[in-house]
Amino acid sequence: MNLLNQLKPSKKQDGHHQKLPRSSVVVPLHMYPLTEETWEPLYKAIRSHPELQFIIIVNPNSGPGAPPWWPDPGYVREIPRLNAFDNVCTLGYVRIDYCHRPQDEVLADIRAYGKWTVDEVPHGTFVRGIFFDESPNNFSLNGVKYLETISDEVRRAEGIDHPRCVLQNPGTLPEERLVAPSRPDITAVCEETLERYHSYSPAEKVGIGAWPRSQCCMILHTVPKQQIRPLVRELRQRAAYLFITELGIGACYQKWGSGWEEFIDAMASVDP
């Protein structure tokens, strides 16, 4: 079975009738693994909830890193640990600056992730796709061609493991005619504070509601801890991929907040 299909919500859940659609946990993991304990809250969640699927975005150095910095001992120790779990899909972080970053640099980053499998690193050091940060949302012919080219590179790059997932992150609702030609597997249509999300216009709400749930990712930060659980219940109806944290934008991808376990428990819950 294609791994990306495994990352879609399951219709079966421990013998119980499923009341809420299952969503996958998306983790923008920008924190450096200083010790074997740094990512332990993540490992605990993965081990404790085999029924949940985790899409983990690894970001060694604002991208894959390069010699002499790479291979880095922290990442070559931890990435194989992540890839050993059946319910984990690792993606490599690549910034594209709204298609203004030179395309050759982006292609080089994609290929660098692919080369991890032939570097002198432990077996299991690989990614299964690419997370394109700072993707555009407004249509342009240049944007269409740019996104097509880099997405096609992911799908044919040697060393990137299946399913070779493409996740585009405009952080807001993109024009469908912009992204459709590049066929992203997942699109992050929201990367906002809870306050901004609640202030969406009627048109924005309709647009997000119309986006295919199976391809929809939503990332919300600065969410009061007591609102994490009800927000998860709401957004699981709209998006198959979620990340929600009480931390603000400066810290939310750099450390584990006190609401991390609340978020995971809400993602695992079957109750409405």
N, C-alpha and C positions, 0 to 999 in steps of 0.2 A: 504493500500500500504506500502511496505517495505520502511522505511525512507531513506535507502541508494539509492533507486531508485529516491526518491524525490530530492536527492542531485546531481543527474546526470543532465546535461544540459537539459533545457526544450525546446521543439519545438515551444511553444507558448510564445508570449511576448507582452502583452498589446495591442493586435490587430495589431501590426506591423509585417511586414515581417522580419524575423530574417536573418541578413546578416553575423553575426559572431556566431559561436557556443558558447553556454553559458558555462562558467566555474564557479566552486564554489570558494569562497574566503577561503583560509586556513590562520588561525591566530595562530602562535606560541605565546601564551599569557603567558609570563614568568614574567610579572610585577605584583607586589603585589598591591591589591586593597586597598590602604590606606584609601581612602574615597569613597563615593558614586559617586564622579566625576572622579575618576581615569580612569575608563573604558568608560567614556561617549563618546569619539569619536567612539568607537566600537558600543555602543548602538545606536548612531545617524545613523551610516551606516546601521545597521540592520533594524531600523525603517523606514529609508528613502528608502530602496530598498528591499521590500518584495519579489521581483522577483529573488533576489540573494540568494543563499544558502551559509551558513557560517559553516565551520568546525573549531571549536575553541579548541585549545590544552591548557588545564589548567594544571598548574605546581605549586602546592602549596609549595612544599619543595623538589625540585629535585625528585619528585614523590608525592605520596599521603599524606605524612606527617604521624606522629604517635603521640600518647599521650606522654607527656602532651601538645605538641604543637598543635595537632589536637584534637577536632575541632577548627579551627581558625575563629574568628568572621568576618574577611574580606571576606573570601571565602564562608562561609555559608550564608553570606548576598548576595553575587553577583552571585554564581552559579545558585541558583533558578531563578534569574532574567534572566540569559541567557537561561535556559531550558524552560522558559515560551514562547519563540518565536518559531513559527512553522518552521522558516527557519534557525534554529540553530541546530547543532549536536556537543555536547561537547565530547572531548576525553581526557583521562587522560594520562599524561606524564610518561613514564617509560624508564629509561636508561638501555641498556643491554650490553654496552661495547664490541660490536662486538662478542657477545656470550661468552665473557670471564667472565662476572659477574656471580656469582653462581646462578644457575637456581632457587634454592629455594627462593632466595631473590626476584627475578623477579616475581615468582608466588605469593609470599606474597604481593608484591605491587599491583598486579592485584586484589587479593582478598580484599585488603584494600580499593581499590576504590569501590568494590562491597558492602563492609560493610557500606559505607556512608548512604545507605538507611535505615539501622537499628540503626545507631548512633543517639544520641540525637541532631539532627540537623533539620532545617526547611524542610518541604516537598519540593521536587524538587531538593534536593542536590544529584545529581547522574551524572554519565557519560554514554555515549552511545557507548563507545569503548575505545581502547588504542592506543596511539602513541608510537611505539617502536623506541627510538632514538639510534643512533650509531649501526644500524643494519649492518651486514657484506655485502660485495658485491662479495667476491670470494667463489667459491664452496668448501665445505667440508662436509663429512658425518656428523660430529658433528654439523655443522651449520644447516644442513637440519633438523636433529632431534630436536635441540634446538628450532628453529623457529616453527616447527610443534607443539611442546609441549606447548609453551607459547601462540601461536595463538589459539590452541584448548581450552586453559584455558579461554581466553577471551570469546569464543563462548558459554561456558557452565557456566561461573561464575554467581552465584546468585547476584542480585543487580546491575549488569551492564545492562542498558536498551537496547532495540532494537534500531538499527540493530546490536549492538555488533561489531562495525567496527574495523578492524585491519589495521592500517597504519604503514608500515615499512619505516624507514628512513635511507638507506645507504648513502644518500647524493650524490651518483653517480650511474651509471648504474650497477645493479647487474647481475650476471649470472642467466639466467632464470631457470636453473635446480636447483639452490639453493633455490629460493623463491617459485617456483611453488607448491611443496608439501604442504606448509603452507597456500596457497591460500589467500594472503593478498588482502583486498579489494582495497587498494591504496598503491602505492609505490612511495616514493619521490626519483626520479632518478637524481635529480639535487638540490644541496644546495651549491651555488657558488656565487662568485662575477660576475658582468657582464663581467669584463675583462677575467676571467677564462672561462666563457661560450663562449665568442667570440673566444677563442683560442682552442676550442675543435678540435680534429683531425677529419678527414673525417669518420673514423670508429666510433668515439663517436657520431657524428651527425647522422649517419645511425642508430646506436643502439637506440638512443632516439627517432628518427622518427618511428622506428619499434615497440616501446613499445605501448601496447594498450592505446589509448587516454583516454578511460573511467576509467582506473586504474592508470593514470599517474599524479603525482604531481611534480611541479617544484617550487623551492624556490630560489629567487635571491635577493641578498643584494648588497649594495654599487653601486646602479644604479643611475646615474645622474638624477635629477628630470625631466629634459626635455626629457629624454629617456624612462620614465616610460610608457607613453601612447602608443608609437609605439611598445615597447616591449610586453606590454599586448596584443596588437592586434596580434602580431606574435605568442605568446605562447598559446593563446586561441585556435589556430588551432591544437596545439600539445598535450595540457594537459587539463584535465577536472578539475584540482585543482591547484590553483596558489597563491603565496604570493610574492610580489615584493616591495622593499623598497629602499630608497636612503641611509638609515643608514648603518653603517658598522657592522661587526659581533659582536663587543663588546656591541652594543646598540640596534641592530635591533629588538630584542625580548623583550626589556626592556622599550621601550617608543614609543610614536606615533611620527613619523617623519612628516616633513612638506609636504611630498609627499603622506601621507596616503589618503587624499581626492582625489588626482589625481589618485591614484591606484583604489579606489573604483569607481570613475566616469568612468574610462576606463573599468573596469569589467562590469559595468552596460550598457555601450554603445552598440548599435546595429549597428553602422556604421563601415564599413571596414576601 
